[in-house]
Amino acid sequence: MDASVFGYNEAYYRSQLSGILHDICLTYEQIIQSGVKLPNNENIIRNEFGKYFSCQNYKMTTSTARYYYYDYEVSLQNTSGRVDMRFLSPNCYAVQDYFFGIECKRLDGKRHLSKEYVVNGIRRFTTGKYPSNLGCNAMLGFIVCPVNLDDTVKYVNDNLAVEEYLKQVGTTTERVAGFESNHTSPGQIVLYHLWMSFVGMIENKSGN
């Protein structure tokens, strides 16, 4: 099935995903301002976002996410995958593999988690484990301790082909950085990467 049956083009889907990521950035600021303490566990950090996007009153304050159904830890049809976050358009609700999928991974500036970001993150999209029928999806990187951003990007890129390298987009701040990567398997896919610092919010415990 071709996404063109929904009457939209590639540029439209990319702009919609960019709008959702913008809403995620604003939600991240809400989480920062709340002063919540979080364990070093990517699922629990992800769930903090879910508290906001699962609240209809909050969603109605967003610019783009308000138009999408949100859920998480979704078991996908015809695959063993479980995507961390899913934003599904009501227009596509009957077609459950047409959605913006977002995978969440921790980053600590070291090689192991940087490799995990690729092997159990990016590759879930590029191998078809997670559908990319809209041509674009996203990764959230939760920075859980002080890192050298350039080194962390290098460690991630060390596990990618040259043509897939993360390229910085937008303005990098002390707490947020944005990247884009392009992939050609199983089709032409663009991934947007939003890295957010949780330094100072993470409890001194190990996690998964």
Buried (B, 14 or more C-beta within 10 A) or exposed (E): EEBEEBEBEBEEBBEBBBBBBBBBBBBBEBBBEEEEEBBBBBBEBBBBBBBBBEEEEBBEBBEBBBBBBBBBEBEBEEBEBBBBBBBBBEEBEEBBBBBBBBBBBBBBBEBEBBBBBBEEBBBBBBEBBBBBBBBBBBBBBBBBBEBEBEEBBBBBBEBBEEEBBBEBEBEEEEBBBBBBBEBEEEEEBBBBBBBBBBEEBBEEEEBE
